[in-house]
Amino acid sequence: MDNIPLLKDIVIVMAITLPIIIVLSKAGIPAIVGYLVTGVIIGPYGFRLVTEMNTVETLSQIGVVLLLFTIGLEFSITRMLDIRREGMLGGGLQVGATVLAVLGVALALNQSFSVALLLGFIISLSSSVIVLKLLMDRGEIHSAHGNLSLGILLFQDICVVLMVMVIQGLGGSSNAGGMNIAKNVSLALVAFVVIVVAVAYIIPRIFARIVKLRNREVFILTIVLVCLGTAWLTSLFGLSLALGAFIAGLAISESEYSNQIVAEVIPFRDTFSSLFFVSIGMLLDVQFFIANIGWLVILLAATIAVKAVVIIGVGQVLRYPLRLSMIVGLNLAQIGEFSFILINMGHEYALLSVGLYQSLLAVSIMSMAATPFMHKWSSRAAMDAMRVFTKGAGRDPHKKIALQNHVIIVGYGLNGRNLARVLKETAIAHLIIDVNVDRVHEAKAAGHKAYFGDPAHPEILRKMAIDKASMIVVAISDPITARRIVKSSRDLNPTVFVLVRTRSIREVEELYKLGANQVIPEEFETSVEIFARVLKEYRIPGNIIQNQIDLVRQEGYAMLRNPSITGEKLQSLAAVLEKSLTDTFFVDEANPLAGKTLEKLGIRKQTGATVIAVVRNGEAKTNPPEQFTIEAGDILVVLGSHAELHAAFEMLRAAA
């Protein structure tokens, strides 16, 4: 039989990974840590169980490509334009300030300029793979700190090509002079713009034709071709594979095919991306790590501190609340996956000694392993820090908003904007609070009272006169902040009506426990709208449709969250539907029913429904006899069960 080394290696990887992840998951430790541990165990510095390391690393890169492709599908061109400030200004400041800070420290420690600059490049990059996956898993990708994180990460990815070219020049590459580097960077930027435009134009049209074939195999092959093909195309111009995959996902993010594409790609993405973290763990020299653990921990702490401080400063420059800036600073404090490219280049060009090379690898892996824990606790740590900073700060009652019985709208996105417009037109007192200063200016330009601030902080809610407000509407995409707002609002005003919009299903129960009066999950509201329209098409009267909608909402969407609804509830629903109901049918001038008697129509005999009244010229003719003649302009009032009404209206439409 054929012996396939790669197949054996993949089996070994999976066989060791599964029990490790199971054990760690029971202890509440993220799967990423399990992948890294697996890599250390099976790698060349561990038990040397894997022989095809290069092939495994290649497969892991496919996982990165698929991950960034699905992340691109979660966004839209419009949203990318919305965060250009975070990307260009925020990302530029973060990379520049981090490189300068590390450069200064390294030069002070007697490192050469080339090594110091390389260290600055390596430490300035964060992990797009880990951070974006964590944001997506926790439903925070559309939050304010998610926007800032994404903008900085995308700018870092674009900078990788420039960093690689500079390192080539520092390493003595014969064709990497200053002019040549500038030329290559310009070419890469032009290629980036061309690829974005071409992909945005071509890919949606390709899928528009493919879906018409109604062939699942062809559809999946097209997804793989578009994803890997765009990634490969961008790599030809010196750009990263991951960036190309993100562009491909972004190009079809607003199409009607994006949800199905995500469903098809997720199994491949999760399988291959796990290999990426395993391959990183393989690089760690365990003996070096154990011998230098004290020094490595100090280096890790210094790296996290420098990056966190720089990013917090960037957030303040962009006028983000301090709490959100702290969250982003802690979330992006690790060393990223693209740093491994620079670390290997530095090793190959003899810029890094063996000790420094292994130190950077160890700190990078340690920072990646620590990221899930820092991400999990970053919100609480930021809030605790805010309490320390604001402790003892006196409240100024003169700055409190002079409103009462008003509505506080948290977030001026699409939902907040529409609500504010309606409240303005109906002359209901309201105010808007947002952490995005541009949206605050937009709201003020539209004639609303709008304020910049972090509504998760109780003091900000006090300034918004939460104690006198009649309602607070939380219309943001940040589940952690939403939970804090609900709790603080309920603590500060036990009688205020708290309405929350959430994207995540899992947030519903928690928000109700914290004191929300009404939680509106977007997915369930879509389901409600669908079944309401279906019932309407089947002539179910409007009052019964509304009863069903009210019932679903009053139960906190329990029927939709738990399909195994109790028999008692099903019987109560059936009882509601079986009640006698009424509906109306208008007889226009062209309708052949005009001139016929009720007896001739035979509605009662054929359907069981009864015409209990006829409205003619504004007067109701109740309980009309069988010989009553229908005239044009009459409105028939029909009584019956929902099934009888449906049959009656089908009959009336057929007769017409």
N, C-alpha and C positions, 0 to 999 in steps of 0.2 A: 504494500500500500504506500501511497505517496506520503512523505513527511513534510508538512508545511510549518516551518518554524514560527511564522507570524501568527498562524492560527493557534499554535500552542501558547504563544506569549499572551494573546488576547484572552484565552481561557484562563491562564494563570492570573492575569490582571483582574478579571471578573470574579474568579473564585476567592481571591484574597480580599478584594474590595467589599463584596457583599457582607461577610460577617463583621468586618470592621465598621461599616456604616450602620449596620443593625445595632451593634453594641453602643456606638457613639450616639445614635439617634435616641436610644433609651435614656442616655445621660443628658439629652438636650443639646448635644454638640452638632453643629452643621455638617452636612455631607462633604463639603469642600475640604475640611480638615481630614476626613477619612481618606479622600483621594490622595492628599499630600503624604499621609502616613503610609499608604499603600506603595507609593512611589519610592519612599525611603527604604521600605522593606525589600522590595523586589529589584531595586536598582543596583548598579555596579559597586556602590559603596555599602550595600546591604548584603542580601543573600544571593545576589546575582542570578535571579531566576529568569530574567528577561534577556534574550540574546539579540533581538532585532530592535534595538533602541531607536535607530534612525527612522525605521518604518513606523514605529509607535508614535514618534514625535510628529511624523507627517500626518498620520491619522488624527492626531490631536489638533493640528492646525485646521483640519476640516471642521472639527467641532467648534473652534473659535469662529470660523467663517459662518457656520449655520447659526450660531448664537447671535452674532451681530446682525445677520439677515433677519431673524425673527424680531430682534429689537427694533430694527428699521421699520418693520411692518406695524409696530405699535405706535409709530409717530406719523406725522404728515408734513408736507412741505410748508404748510402754513405755520405749524407749530415750530418748525426749525427756524423760520424767519422771526418768530416771536422771541426766540432765545438767542438771537444773533449777538445781542449785547452781552449776555453771559458768556458766549463762546469767544468772540473776538476780544472784548475788553477783559472779561474775567479770566479766560484762558490765557491770554497774553500776559496779564499781570502775574498770574500764578506761576507759569513756566519761567518767566523772566526773573521774578523775585526769588524763586526757589534756586534757580541756577546761580544767581549772584550770591545768595546766602551760603550755599554749599561751597562755591568757588572761594569765597573769602575765608571760610573755616579751613578748607583744605590747604590753601596757600599759607595760612598761619601755622599749620602743622607741617610745613616744609615739603609739601607735595609739589611736583612740577606743575606748570600751567596746564599741560596736556592732560595729566591725570586729574587735576582739580576740575577742569571743564567736563571731562568724561563723567566724573562723580556727580557733578551738577545735573548733567543730562539724565543719568540713571535715576537719581532720587526724585527728579521733577515729575517723572511719569507715574501715573496711578493705574490701577487695574480696571479697565473698562468691563472686562468679562465678569469679574466678581461683583463690582459695585452695581452695575446695571441689572445683573441677575437678582441681587438682593433687593434692589428697589422694585423690580417687577414682582418678585415673590411676595413682598409685603404691601403691594398696591400703592407704592409711593412714587412711581415713575412720573406721574403727572403733577406731583406736588411742587411747591415753590423750591424746596431744597433739591428735589429731583431735577428741576430745570437747570439750576445752577450747576449741579453735578454733571449733568449731560453736556452742558456747554463747555465746561472745563475739560472733560474727558475727550470730546471731539476735537478740540483745539490741540490737545496733547497728541492725539493720533496723527493729526496732520503734520505736527512738528517732527514726528519720528523720521520722516524722509530727510529733512534738513539735518537732523542730528547724525543720521547715518553717514551722510555725505561729509559732514565736518569731521567725524571720527576717521573716515577714510583718509582725509587730508592730514590729520594729525598722525595717522599710522604710517605715513610715508608713501601713500599710493601715488604712482607716477602721473596719473591723469586726474588728480583730485586737487588741483590748484584752486586759488581763490576765484579766478574768473570762471573756471570750469564748474565749480560748485554753484556759483550764482546762475550760470547758464542752465545747469541741471534742475535747480530749484524752480526757476522760471518755467522750464518745460513741464515740470511736474504740476505746478499750479495751473498752467494752461490746460494740461491733460485732465486735471481734476474737474475743471469747469466744463470742458467738452464732454467728458464722460457723464457727468450729472445731467446735462441737457439731453444728450443722446439717449441715456437710459430712461429718463423721465418721459421721453417721446415714444420710444420703441417698445419697451417692455409691456406697458398696459395694452398696446395694440396686439402684441403677440398673444397675451392671455385672452383677449377678447375673441380671437379666432380659435384658440385651443379649446375653450369651454364649450364652443358650439359642437365639437366632436363628441362630447359626452363620454369620453373615454378616460377613466381614472388613471390608468397606467401612463397614458400620454401626458396627462396633467401633472403627475408626479415627476416624470422625466423632465418636463419643461421647467418645473420649479428648480430641480437640481442644476439644470443647464444654466438657467438665469442666474442663480446664486453663485455657483462656482465660476461660471464664465465671466461675470462682471468682476469677481474678485481677482481672477487671473489677469483680466485686461488691465485693471488698475496696477497690479504688480509689475507689469511690463514698463510702467512709467515711474517706478521707484516708490509708489504708494503702497500702503499695507494691504494685505489680503482682506483683513477685517473691515477696513474702510470701504473697500469696493463692495463687500457684501452688504454693509449698512446702506450704501447708496441704492443697491438693487431693491432692498426691502422698502426703503423710503419711497422709491418710484411707484410702487404698487400699494402703498399703505392706504390710500384713499379710494382704492377700487373696491368693487363688490366681491372680489375674490380673496381679499386679504385674510378673512377669518378661516376659510377653508385651507388656504396655504399654510397658515400657522398650525392648524390641526394635523396636516400631513407631515410637517417638518419636525414637530416637537420630539417624536421618538428618536429620530436620527440625531437631532441636536443634543439631547440629553446623553445619549450613548457616547458620541464622539467627544463632547466637551468634557466628560469625565476623564477621558484619556489625556486631555491637556493638563489637568492638574496632577495626574499620575506622573506624566513625563517631567513635570517641574520637580516633583519630589525625588525623582531618580538622580538629579544632579547633585544632591546634598551629600557631602562627605561626612558620615556620621562620626568618625573618629576625630576629625577636626572640630566638629561642632561640640562634642563633649569636652574636648581639651580646652576650648576657648569660650565656654558658655557664658562666663561672667562678662567678658569683653563684648560678646555679641549682644547680650541683653542691654548693655549700656549704649551700644551703637544703634540698636533697635529703638530704644527710648528717645535718643537724640533725633533719629530720623522722623519718628512720629511727631515729636514736638515741633521740629522745624517746619514740616509740611502743614501741620495743623495751624500753627500760628500764621503762616503765610496765607493760607486759604481763608482763615477767619478775617484777616486784614482785607483780603480781596472782597469778601462778602460785605464788609463795612464800606468799602469804596463804592460798591454797587448799591449801597443803601438797603441791604437786606437786614432784617432784625438780627440782633446779636445771637439769639438762640438758634436761628436757622443757620447762621454762619458757622456756629460751633458744630452743629450736626454735620454740615458738609465738610468742615475741616477734619473731623474725626473719621468720617466715612472715606475720605480720599487720602488718608495719611499713610497708606501702604505703598510699596514699590510695585509697579505694574508689570504685566507680562511682556510688553515690548522692551522693557529694561533688560530682559535676558538677551535680546539681540545685541544690545550695546555692551553688555557684560562679556559676551562671547567674543565680540569684535575687539574689545580691549585686551582680552586674554590672547587672542591670535596675533595682535599687533604688538605684544609684549609691553603694553601700557600698564597692565595690572600684574603684580606679583601673584604667585600661587596663593599666598596667605590672604591678600586683599581680594582676589577673585573668589575664593571660598567664603570669605567674610560677607561679601556682597550677595552671594547666592544664599547663604544662611539667613541673612537679615531680610532678604526679599521673600523667602519662603515663610519665615516667621511672621512677617508683616501681613502676608496673604492669609496665613492661618488665623491670625488675630482679627482680621477684618470682620468676619461674621459676628464676633463677640462685640467689637467696637460699634458695629452698625446696630446691633440689638440694643445696646445700652446708651447709644449716643444721645437719644432724645432725653432720656432721664438725666444723664450727666449734664446736658446743656441746660435743662430746667433747674437742676440743683445749683449750677453755677450762676444762673440768673438770679436765683433767690439770694445767693451770697452777695452778688454785686448790688442788688437793690435793697438789701437789708438795712433798715434804719433810714432809708430815704423817705422823707415825709410826703404825705399826700397833699396835693394842692387842690382843694375843692373849687377854687375859682376857675380852674381849667376844665371842669366837668361840663359835658355837653348839656345845654339847657333845653332838653326835650323830655316828654313823658308820653306814655302810651304809644311809643314809636316802635318801628321794626328795625332791628339791626341786621344788616345783610353782610355776611362774612364772605368776601370774595366777589370780585367784579368780572368773573368770566362770563360765559354765555348765559348760564342760568341766573346769575346775579344781575347781569345787565337787563335781561328780560323782566325779571321781577321788579327791579328798580324803575323801569319805564312804566310798568302798569301801576305801581304805587304812586308814581308822580302824577299820572293821568287821573287817578282816582283821589288825589289830594290826601293820601295817607302819609303821615309823618314817618320818615325813614332816614337812615344814614348808612353809609357804606364804609367798611374797613378792609384794607388789603395790604399785603406785604410787598406788592409790586407797585413801585412809585409811579410807573407809567400808567397803570390802570387807575390809580388814584387821580392823576391829572385828567385822564379820559372821562372819569365819572364826574369830576367837577365841571369839565367842559360841557357835559350833557345836562348840567343844571342840578346835580345832586349834591348833598352834603357828604363829602368823602374824606377819609382820614387814613394816613399811613401809620401802620403799627402792627404788632404781633398779637392777634386776638387770643392766643393761647395763654398770654400773661394776664392774670386776674386784674392787675392794676390798669391795663388798657381797657378791659371790659368795664371797670368802674368809671373810667373817663368817658366811656360811651353811654353812661347812665343806664347800665344794665338793670339796676335796682328799680328803675321807673319804666323800663321797656315792657311792652306787651308781648313781643315775640322776637326771637332771634333765629335767623335762617342761615345755616352753615352750608355754603355752596362752594366748597373747595375740594380738591382731590388729594388731600393729605390726611389719611386715616388717623395718624397719631395726634396731629394737631386738632382734628375734629373731636376726638375723644376728650382731649384736655379742655376744649371750649365748652363742650356739653357739661362736663363736671363742674367747671368754674362757674358757668352760667346758673346751673342749678343751685350751687352753694351760695351765690351772691343774690339770687332772686328765686326763691322756691316756687313762685307763681308764674314765672315767665314761660311762654309756650316755646318749646325748643323743637325746631324742624331741621332735619339733617338730610342732605343728599350724599349718598355714598356710591362708589363704583363696586366695592367689594361685598359679596354676599356674606362673608364671615363677620363683617362689622355690625350686622343688624342687631344681633342679640346683645353684644357688648354695649352698643350705644343706648339701647333701651334700659339696660341695667344701670347705666350712668345717669339716666334721667331724661332722655329724649322723649318727647311726646309723640313724634312721628318721624320715622326713618324711611326714606325713599331710595331704595336701591335701583339703580338704572336698569339692570337686567330684568328685574321683576316687573318694573313698570312697562317695559317693552312687552313682556308676556301678557300683562293685563290688557294692554292696548290691542294685542293680537286676538285674545279670546273675546274681547268686547266687539270687535269688528266682525268676527265669525258669527257670534250670536245675533248681531244686527242683521246680517245677510239672511239668517234663518227666521227673520221676523219675530225674534224674541223681543217683547216690548222693552222700551227704554228703562222703565222703572225696575224691571227684573235684572237687566244688565247692570244697572247702577247698584242694585242690591248685592249682586255677586262681587262687584268691584269693592264695595264698602266692606263686605264680609272678609275678603282677602286681605284688605289693608288693616282692618281692625284686629285681625289675628296675627298681625306682624308678618304677613306673607308666609305663615306657617304651612298653608296648603301647598305653596310652590316650593318651599324649602324642604318639606317632608311629604313626598307623594303618598306615603302610607298613612293617610288620614283615617281617623277612627270611624267605625261604622256608624256611630251615633251622629257624627257631623255629616256624613254622607246622607243619612236619612233626613236630617234637617234641611240639607240643600235640596234634596228631592221634593220635600214637602213644599218648599217655597216655589219650586218650578211647577208643581202640580196645581197650584191655586188657580182659580178662575181669574183671567186677565182681560183687559180690553185694549183694542187698538182701532185705528180709523183708516178708512179707504175713501179717497176722493174720486168722484165720477166726473171726468171732464167732458167737454162738449163733443169730442170725437169718440167717446166711449160708447160701444154698442149696447152696454148694459142699460143705457137710458131708454125708457119706454117699457122695460120688462118689470114684471111683478116679483115680489119676494118669493112667491110660491113657485114661479117658473124658474127662478134661479136655483132653488133647492139647496141653499147653503146648509141649513140645519140637517137635512136628511143625508147629505153626502159627506159632511165634515164634522157635524156635532156642534159647530159654533152657531151662535144666534145673533141676529141683528137686533139689538135692543133699542136702537134709536137711529133716527135719520135727521141730520141737521140741514135745514133748507131755509135759505135767506136769513140766516142768523137765528132761526127758531128751531128748537128741538122737538121732533115728533117722536115721543117715547112709545115703546112697545108697539110698533107698527104691525098691522094685521098682515096675513099672507097675501091679501089682494092689493097691498100698498104698491103703487107704481113708482119706480125710480126715475128721477129726472136728472138732466145734466146740471152739474153744480152741487148735487147732493153729497153729503159726507156721511158714509155708513159707519156707525159705531158698533163694532163686533165684539161679542163676549165669548170666552172659551179658555181652555187650557192652552199652554204654549204650543202643544202639538196640533190642537184643533185650529188655533189661529193660523199656524203655518199652512195647514191644508186649505183653510178658507181663502187665504190670500193667494195661494198658488192657483186655486180655482178661479178667483176673480180676475187675476192677471191673464189666465188662459182664455176666459170668456171675453176679455177685452181685445 
